[in-house]
Amino acid sequence: MRELEERILKDGRVLPGEVLKVDGFLNHQVDPDLMFAMGTEFAHLFQDAGVTKILTVESSGIAPAVMAGLAMHVPVVFARKHKSVTLIDDLYTAEVYSYTKKTSNHISIAKKFLQADDQVLLIDDFLANGQAVQGMFEICDKAHVKIAGVGIVIEKVFQTGHQLIADRGVRLESLAQITSFDGDRVHFASEGHPGLS
């Protein structure tokens, strides 16, 4: 998605440890127009996948997931990272490790929001090592729902998450694929740079 790549180049910042900071439009301040364009693109990519529900993890996956849900006219469910007094039992849970925050979180979804006949599209802001997606896979397995696909806003294809999804045999669509941060610059697969396997 060219519009997203251009925005990453304009406003993104490469930090040490192969971290891309995009807090100006994606995961702190949110650009609604860009989110709507991304949601529309996810809806186009997965229009024939029979999606009945979208699943994401709070908080950075919520904006693109909601816009995809709006475009597809399906509900969006987000896994919570923190327990709430209203979210106490009848839960599907999984443990997710965050490499950027260096912490583990238990994510939870109320069982009533995932039914066995659902076909679920997983959406997240980043795919690096695949821990959030793995947690969502675990919840989907516990709920016995079919995974229609995984939609990622920004994928770092040189890390292990891509292979984790491929090994599972699940369709993956990423709106921007980063092949490297060589020279402290973002290089995209669309540029024909090596690194995409």
C-alpha positions in Angstrom: 0.0 0.0 0.0 1.9 3.0 -1.3 0.1 5.6 0.8 1.2 3.7 4.0 4.8 3.3 2.8 5.1 7.0 2.0 3.8 7.8 5.5 6.3 5.5 7.1 9.1 7.2 5.2 7.8 10.6 6.0 6.9 10.2 9.7 8.5 6.9 10.9 11.7 6.7 12.8 14.1 3.8 13.0 15.3 3.2 16.5 18.1 0.9 17.8 17.2 -2.8 18.0 15.3 -2.8 14.6 12.4 -0.9 16.1 10.2 1.3 13.9 8.5 4.2 15.7 5.2 5.2 14.0 3.5 7.0 16.9 2.6 10.0 14.8 -0.1 8.2 12.8 -0.6 4.6 14.0 0.0 3.7 17.6 -0.2 6.9 19.7 -1.7 9.6 17.6 -4.0 8.0 14.9 -4.6 9.3 11.4 -8.3 8.4 10.8 -8.1 8.9 7.0 -5.1 6.6 6.7 -6.8 4.1 9.0 -9.9 4.2 6.8 -7.8 3.6 3.7 -6.1 0.6 5.4 -9.4 -0.8 6.6 -10.8 -0.5 3.1 -7.8 -2.3 1.7 -8.1 -5.2 4.2 -11.8 -5.5 3.3 -10.8 -5.7 -0.4 -8.1 -8.3 0.2 -10.3 -10.5 2.3 -13.6 -9.9 0.6 -14.0 -13.6 -0.4 -12.7 -15.1 2.8 -16.2 -15.4 4.5 -15.1 -13.3 7.5 -17.8 -13.0 10.2 -15.6 -11.4 12.9 -12.4 -9.5 13.2 -10.0 -10.1 16.2 -7.2 -7.9 17.4 -5.2 -7.1 20.5 -5.4 -3.8 22.4 -4.5 -1.2 21.8 -2.6 -0.4 18.6 -4.5 -3.0 16.5 -7.9 -1.5 17.4 -8.0 1.4 14.9 -7.1 -0.6 11.8 -9.3 -3.5 12.9 -12.4 -1.2 13.5 -11.9 0.4 10.1 -11.7 -3.0 8.5 -14.8 -4.1 10.4 -16.6 -0.9 9.2 -15.7 -1.7 5.6 -16.7 -5.4 5.9 -19.7 -4.8 8.1 -18.6 -7.3 10.7 -18.1 -7.0 14.5 -14.6 -6.4 15.9 -13.4 -8.1 19.1 -10.2 -7.0 20.8 -8.3 -9.1 23.3 -7.7 -7.2 26.5 -4.3 -7.1 28.1 -5.5 -6.1 31.6 -8.1 -7.7 33.7 -11.2 -5.6 34.4 -13.9 -6.0 37.1 -16.3 -6.7 34.3 -14.1 -9.3 32.6 -13.6 -12.0 35.2 -14.7 -15.4 34.0 -15.7 -17.4 30.9 -12.6 -16.2 29.2 -10.3 -17.5 26.5 -6.8 -16.4 27.5 -3.2 -16.6 26.1 0.2 -15.3 27.1 1.9 -12.8 24.8 5.4 -11.5 25.1 6.2 -8.0 23.8 9.7 -7.6 22.5 9.4 -3.8 22.4 8.1 -3.5 26.0 10.1 -6.6 27.3 7.0 -7.8 29.2 4.5 -10.6 29.1 0.8 -10.0 29.1 -2.2 -12.3 29.4 -4.7 -11.4 26.8 -8.3 -12.3 27.3 -11.5 -12.5 25.3 -15.0 -13.2 26.7 -16.1 -16.6 25.4 -19.5 -15.2 24.3 -17.9 -13.2 21.6 -16.4 -16.1 19.6 -18.7 -18.8 18.3 -17.6 -22.1 16.7 -19.1 -21.1 13.4 -17.2 -17.8 13.2 -14.6 -17.2 10.5 -12.1 -14.8 12.1 -9.8 -12.3 10.5 -6.9 -11.4 12.7 -5.6 -7.9 12.4 -2.6 -6.3 14.1 -0.4 -3.2 13.7 3.0 -5.0 13.5 4.3 -8.4 12.7 7.8 -9.0 13.8 8.3 -12.2 15.9 4.6 -13.1 15.8 3.9 -13.3 19.5 0.6 -11.3 19.3 -0.6 -13.4 16.4 0.5 -16.6 18.1 -1.6 -15.5 21.1 -4.6 -14.9 18.9 -4.1 -18.3 17.2 -4.2 -19.9 20.7 -7.5 -18.2 21.5 -9.0 -19.1 18.2 -8.0 -22.7 18.7 -9.6 -22.8 22.2 -12.8 -21.3 20.7 -12.7 -23.8 17.8 -13.2 -21.0 15.2 -11.8 -20.9 11.7 -9.1 -18.4 10.9 -9.9 -16.7 7.6 -6.5 -14.9 7.5 -4.1 -12.5 9.1 -4.0 -8.8 8.1 -0.9 -6.8 9.2 -0.4 -3.1 8.8 3.5 -3.2 8.9 5.4 -6.5 8.6 9.2 -6.9 9.3 9.7 -9.8 6.9 13.2 -10.4 8.1 11.9 -11.5 11.5 10.3 -14.8 12.4 6.6 -13.9 12.5 6.1 -14.4 8.7 7.3 -18.0 9.0 5.2 -18.7 12.0 2.0 -17.8 10.0 3.3 -19.7 6.9 3.9 -22.8 9.0 0.3 -22.6 10.3 -0.9 -22.5 6.6 -2.9 -19.3 7.2 -3.2 -16.6 4.6 -1.2 -13.5 5.4 -1.7 -10.0 3.8 0.6 -7.1 4.9 0.0 -3.6 3.8 3.7 -2.6 4.1 6.5 -5.2 4.1 9.9 -4.0 5.4 12.9 -6.0 4.3 15.5 -4.2 6.3 16.6 -1.1 8.2 20.0 -0.9 6.5 21.7 2.4 6.9 19.0 3.4 9.5 16.5 3.7 6.6 13.3 1.7 5.9 13.6 -0.6 2.9 10.4 -2.1 1.5 9.8 -5.3 -0.4 8.0 -3.2 -3.1 11.4 -1.6 -3.9 12.8 -5.0 -4.8 15.3 -5.2 -1.9 16.5 -8.6 -0.8 15.3 -10.1 2.4 11.8 -11.2 1.5 11.5 -15.0 1.6 
